């Protein structure tokens, strides 16, 4: 197992660090930028819903089984999230993963709720605008009215769900959506991102799970057709020619009240539980929570060993840390680092991966883990290996005895915030106080 090769561009431990950084960046977006990108996401998801509605129309009547109908519907719906991830937009359900940065106290409660609130509102606006455009295009009358019948049937079924089932269908949905976003974070290319997205999204649609933003399109378009379609629409063959003629009364569940309170509310609750809880917090616990924390007496300066063969990086990093009150020493290779640790045990180690030999830092981390005197020292791995030919040779993160990962070039704020997570300062009486420096 120790020799397993990680073939993803980013292994999960680095995906977690990346998602944390993305969460911080999303939380700090300007409100107007955030809102516009959220409108785009609503339109993108609405476009996927349009595609799904068209493709699923008539398949069952043509004799295709339920499972195959759902499979094809799910495959084409993937367009929505692919556009969000590749083109760039702010989607409420995907942004539930900001909880990872929140759990590490890099995003405040206010910042988290601000993002979710603005993005949710923008998604609603974008979805409803898309539904309005589609209604006024009269596309619902295509195929003898079959397209409109399908759109109303989808909306009617969604507004007929019970509150509790809607919550749990929402949980399962966003667990899969956030899993898709999570896997796309480790992708090398646009093709990889698309492939990472397709199966989880197809699964949630095929299984009949509920997505709050998708429903912001699916249900309003059904309502618009039901309430505003001209009389000529109701006389089309797919409606007037049905065995039981289709009228507005056929869709009794389909009301604005049912949209907001019987579907959107419970599904949103479920989406938050599934995305933030079942994916975001689980991966935070697995990869980002501090597992080794250095407890340092209040009167003693926190000592940090920087292990890197790049003198410029060592100098810059030492300056950043020293200005914050940390005591910094350095080593240019793994042998020197282990000798320095044994001679004067540091409180924390910043460790480069690539030094005199490829993956030298990995060997140092493993040597520390095997040494009873050193295995309790928190290790933050700092590297630019992702941009080298050795990116695929990094062992699976489950076999890296490290506590956090920072990609070079390291941003000063990110570096300091990460260091602080692994330092606990004890007061004179032994009680723990805030990490120093603050």
C-alpha positions in Angstrom: 0.0 0.0 0.0 2.8 2.4 0.8 3.9 2.3 -2.8 0.5 3.2 -4.3 0.8 5.9 -7.0 -1.7 8.8 -7.0 -2.8 9.5 -10.6 -5.1 12.4 -9.9 -3.7 15.9 -10.5 -4.7 16.6 -6.9 -5.0 13.9 -4.3 -7.9 14.4 -1.8 -5.7 16.0 0.9 -4.8 18.8 -1.6 -8.3 18.9 -2.9 -9.4 19.7 0.6 -6.9 22.5 0.9 -8.0 23.8 -2.5 -11.7 23.8 -1.6 -10.9 25.6 1.6 -9.1 28.3 -0.4 -11.9 28.5 -2.9 -14.4 28.9 0.0 -12.5 31.8 1.3 -12.3 33.4 -2.1 -16.0 32.9 -2.7 -16.9 34.4 0.7 -14.9 37.5 -0.1 -16.5 38.2 -3.5 -18.1 41.6 -3.9 -21.8 41.4 -3.5 -22.6 42.6 -7.1 -20.1 40.2 -8.6 -21.5 37.4 -6.5 -25.1 38.2 -7.5 -24.3 38.4 -11.2 -22.4 35.1 -11.1 -25.3 33.5 -9.2 -27.8 34.7 -11.8 -25.6 33.0 -14.4 -25.6 29.7 -12.4 -29.4 29.8 -12.2 -29.5 30.2 -16.0 -27.0 27.4 -16.5 -28.9 25.0 -14.3 -32.1 26.1 -16.0 -30.5 25.3 -19.4 -29.7 21.8 -18.2 -33.3 21.5 -17.0 -34.5 22.6 -20.5 -32.3 20.0 -22.1 -33.6 17.3 -19.7 -37.3 18.2 -20.3 -36.9 18.0 -24.1 -35.0 14.7 -24.1 -37.4 13.0 -21.6 -40.5 14.1 -23.6 -42.2 11.1 -25.3 -39.7 8.5 -24.3 -42.1 6.6 -21.9 -44.8 6.8 -24.5 -42.5 5.3 -27.1 -42.1 2.3 -24.8 -38.8 3.1 -23.1 -38.5 1.8 -19.5 -38.5 4.1 -16.5 -34.9 3.5 -15.7 -33.6 4.3 -19.2 -35.8 7.5 -19.3 -34.3 8.6 -16.1 -30.8 7.7 -17.3 -31.0 9.8 -20.4 -32.6 12.7 -18.5 -29.8 12.7 -16.0 -27.1 12.5 -18.6 -28.3 15.6 -20.5 -29.0 17.6 -17.2 -25.3 17.4 -16.5 -24.9 20.4 -18.9 -26.0 22.7 -16.0 -23.3 21.9 -13.5 -20.7 21.4 -16.2 -21.4 25.0 -17.3 -21.2 26.3 -13.7 -17.9 24.6 -13.0 -16.1 25.1 -16.3 -17.5 28.5 -17.3 -17.6 29.9 -13.8 -20.6 30.8 -11.7 -21.9 30.8 -8.2 -24.3 28.0 -7.3 -25.9 27.7 -3.9 -25.8 24.0 -3.7 -22.1 23.8 -4.6 -21.3 26.7 -2.3 -22.4 24.6 0.6 -18.8 23.4 0.6 -17.7 26.8 1.9 -18.5 25.1 5.2 -15.0 23.6 5.1 -13.4 27.1 5.3 -16.0 28.0 8.0 -15.1 25.0 10.1 -11.4 26.1 10.1 -12.5 29.6 11.1 -11.3 31.1 7.8 -14.8 32.3 7.0 -17.0 33.9 9.6 -20.7 33.0 10.1 -21.7 36.4 8.6 -19.5 35.7 5.5 -21.0 32.2 5.1 -24.6 33.4 5.4 -23.9 36.4 3.2 -22.7 34.2 0.4 -25.4 31.7 0.7 -28.1 34.3 0.9 -26.9 36.4 -2.1 -26.2 33.3 -4.2 -29.5 31.7 -3.4 -31.3 34.9 -4.4 -29.3 35.2 -7.6 -29.9 31.6 -8.5 -33.7 32.2 -8.1 -33.6 35.2 -10.3 -31.5 33.5 -13.0 -33.8 30.4 -13.0 -37.0 32.3 -13.2 -35.7 34.6 -15.9 -34.8 31.5 -17.9 -38.2 30.1 -17.3 -39.8 33.4 -18.5 -37.7 33.4 -21.7 -38.7 29.8 -22.4 -42.3 30.5 -21.8 -42.4 33.5 -24.1 -40.6 31.4 -26.8 -43.7 29.2 -26.8 -41.4 26.2 -26.9 -43.9 24.4 -24.7 -46.2 24.0 -27.7 -43.6 21.9 -29.6 -44.4 18.3 -30.5 -48.1 18.9 -30.5 -47.9 20.2 -26.9 -46.1 17.2 -25.5 -43.3 19.3 -24.3 -45.6 21.5 -22.3 -47.4 18.5 -20.9 -44.1 17.0 -19.8 -43.0 20.3 -18.2 -46.2 20.6 -16.2 -46.1 16.9 -15.2 -42.6 17.3 -13.8 -43.6 20.5 -11.9 -46.8 18.9 -10.6 -45.0 15.9 -9.3 -42.4 18.0 -7.5 -45.0 20.1 -5.8 -46.9 17.0 -4.7 -44.1 15.7 -2.5 -44.5 15.5 1.3 -42.3 17.8 3.4 -40.2 15.0 5.0 -39.6 13.1 1.8 -38.6 16.3 0.1 -36.0 17.0 2.8 -34.5 13.6 2.4 -34.5 13.7 -1.4 -32.8 17.0 -1.1 -30.1 15.5 1.3 -29.3 12.8 -1.2 -29.3 15.2 -4.1 -26.8 17.7 -2.8 -24.5 15.0 -1.4 -24.1 13.9 -5.0 -23.8 17.5 -6.3 -21.1 18.4 -3.8 -19.4 15.1 -4.5 -19.2 16.1 -8.2 -17.8 19.5 -7.3 -15.4 17.9 -4.9 -14.1 15.5 -7.5 -13.9 18.2 -10.2 -11.6 20.1 -7.8 -9.0 17.4 -8.4 -9.2 17.4 -12.1 -6.3 18.1 -14.5 -8.3 19.4 -17.4 -11.7 20.5 -18.7 -12.3 16.9 -19.9 -11.5 15.6 -16.4 -13.8 18.0 -14.8 -16.7 17.0 -17.1 -16.1 13.3 -16.5 -16.0 13.9 -12.7 -19.3 15.7 -12.9 -21.3 13.3 -15.2 -21.8 10.3 -13.0 -22.9 11.9 -9.7 -25.2 14.3 -11.5 -26.7 11.6 -13.7 -27.2 9.5 -10.5 -29.1 12.2 -8.6 -31.4 12.9 -11.6 -32.0 9.3 -12.4 -32.8 8.5 -8.8 -35.3 11.3 -8.6 -33.5 13.4 -6.0 -34.4 17.0 -5.5 -32.2 20.0 -6.3 -33.4 23.4 -5.0 -31.9 25.5 -7.9 -33.1 23.1 -10.6 -36.6 23.3 -9.1 -36.4 27.1 -9.4 -36.7 26.4 -13.1 -38.7 23.2 -13.3 -41.6 24.4 -11.2 -42.0 28.0 -12.4 -42.0 27.0 -16.1 -44.8 24.5 -15.2 -46.7 27.3 -13.4 -46.2 29.7 -16.3 -47.6 27.2 -18.8 -50.5 26.3 -16.6 -51.5 29.9 -15.8 -50.5 31.8 -18.9 -50.7 29.4 -21.9 -53.3 30.5 -24.4 -56.5 28.5 -25.1 -55.0 27.3 -28.3 -52.3 25.4 -26.4 -55.0 23.4 -24.5 -56.5 22.3 -27.8 -53.3 20.8 -29.1 -53.3 17.0 -29.8 -51.2 16.0 -26.7 -53.8 17.7 -24.4 -57.2 17.6 -26.1 -56.5 14.4 -27.8 -55.4 12.5 -24.7 -57.6 9.6 -23.4 -58.5 11.9 -20.5 -58.3 15.5 -21.8 -55.6 17.5 -20.0 -56.7 20.7 -18.5 -55.4 23.1 -15.8 -57.3 21.0 -13.2 -55.1 18.1 -14.1 -52.2 19.8 -12.3 -53.9 20.5 -8.9 -50.6 20.4 -7.0 -49.1 23.1 -9.1 -49.4 26.4 -7.2 -47.0 29.1 -6.1 -47.6 28.3 -2.5 -46.8 24.6 -3.0 -43.6 25.7 -4.9 -42.2 27.7 -2.1 -43.5 25.8 1.0 -43.9 22.2 -0.1 -40.9 22.0 -2.3 -38.3 24.8 -2.2 -38.2 25.1 1.6 -37.8 21.4 2.5 -35.5 20.7 -0.5 -33.3 23.6 0.4 -33.0 22.4 4.0 -32.1 18.9 2.7 -29.6 20.3 0.2 -27.8 22.2 3.0 -27.7 19.0 5.2 -26.5 16.8 2.3 -23.9 19.3 0.9 -22.5 21.0 4.0 -23.0 18.1 6.4 -22.6 14.9 4.5 -19.8 16.1 2.2 -18.2 19.4 3.4 -17.9 18.6 7.1 -17.0 15.0 6.5 -14.1 15.9 4.3 -13.1 18.7 6.6 -12.9 16.2 9.5 -11.0 13.7 7.4 -8.4 16.1 5.9 -8.5 19.6 7.4 -9.1 19.3 11.1 -6.0 19.7 13.2 -4.9 16.2 14.2 -1.6 17.1 15.8 -1.4 20.4 17.7 1.7 21.7 19.3 1.0 22.9 22.9 3.5 25.7 23.7 3.9 27.4 27.0 2.9 31.1 26.9 6.4 32.3 27.9 8.1 30.3 25.2 8.3 31.5 21.6 6.8 29.1 19.0 9.6 27.5 17.0 9.1 26.6 13.4 11.6 24.7 11.2 11.4 25.5 7.5 12.8 22.7 5.3 13.4 23.7 1.7 16.4 23.9 -0.7 15.1 27.2 -2.2 16.9 30.0 -0.3 14.5 32.6 -1.7 11.5 30.7 -0.4 13.2 30.2 3.0 14.0 33.9 3.3 10.5 35.1 2.4 8.8 32.5 4.6 11.1 33.2 7.5 10.5 37.0 7.2 6.7 36.4 7.2 6.8 34.2 10.3 9.4 36.2 12.2 7.3 39.4 11.8 4.5 37.5 13.5 6.7 36.6 16.5 7.7 33.1 15.6 11.2 31.7 16.1 12.3 30.4 12.7 15.2 28.0 11.8 15.8 26.3 8.4 17.3 23.2 6.8 18.2 22.8 3.1 17.6 19.0 2.9 16.1 16.1 4.6 19.2 14.9 6.4 19.9 18.3 7.8 16.2 18.6 8.8 16.1 15.4 10.8 19.4 16.3 12.5 18.1 19.7 13.4 14.9 18.3 14.8 16.7 15.8 17.0 19.1 18.5 18.3 16.4 21.1 18.9 12.9 19.8 18.6 10.7 22.4 16.8 7.0 23.0 17.5 6.0 22.8 13.9 7.7 21.9 10.5 7.1 23.5 7.1 8.3 20.8 4.7 9.0 21.0 1.0 8.4 17.9 -1.1 11.0 18.3 -3.8 14.6 19.0 -2.6 17.9 17.4 -3.5 16.1 14.3 -4.6 12.5 13.8 -5.8 9.9 13.4 -3.0 12.7 13.9 -0.4 10.2 15.7 1.8 7.9 12.6 1.8 10.7 10.6 3.1 11.3 13.1 5.9 7.7 13.1 6.9 7.7 9.3 7.0 10.9 9.3 9.1 9.3 11.7 11.5 6.2 9.5 11.8 8.4 6.5 12.6 10.4 8.3 15.3 8.6 8.4 18.7 10.4 11.7 19.6 9.3 13.4 16.4 5.9 11.9 15.4 4.0 14.4 17.5 5.3 17.4 15.5 2.7 18.9 13.2 3.9 18.9 9.6 2.7 21.3 6.9 3.8 20.3 3.4 4.6 23.2 1.1 5.3 22.5 -2.5 4.9 23.3 -6.2 5.0 19.6 -7.2 1.7 20.0 -9.1 3.5 22.0 -11.8 6.3 19.4 -12.3 6.8 16.1 -14.0 6.6 14.5 -10.6 3.0 15.4 -9.9 1.8 11.8 -10.6 4.4 10.2 -8.4 3.2 11.7 -5.1 2.0 8.8 -2.8 -1.7 8.7 -2.0 -2.6 11.2 0.7 -3.6 8.4 3.1 0.0 7.4 3.2 1.4 10.9 3.8 1.9 11.6 7.5 1.2 15.3 7.2 -1.4 17.6 8.7 -1.9 20.2 6.0 -0.9 21.1 2.4 0.0 24.5 1.0 0.8 24.9 -2.7 3.5 27.3 -3.7 3.6 30.2 -4.1 2.2 30.4 -0.6 0.1 33.5 0.2 1.1 35.1 3.5 -2.4 35.1 5.0 -3.0 31.5 4.0 0.4 30.5 5.4 -0.2 32.2 8.7 -3.7 31.0 9.1 -2.6 27.4 8.5 0.2 27.6 10.9 -2.1 29.0 13.7 -4.4 26.0 13.3 -1.6 23.8 14.7 -0.4 25.9 17.6 -2.0 26.0 21.0 -0.5 28.3 23.6 -0.8 27.3 27.3 -1.3 29.9 30.0 0.8 29.9 33.2 -1.7 27.6 35.0 -1.8 25.2 32.1 -5.0 26.5 30.6 -5.1 26.8 26.8 -5.4 30.2 25.3 -5.6 31.5 21.7 -2.8 30.6 19.4 0.0 33.1 19.4 0.5 35.2 17.4 -3.1 36.2 16.7 
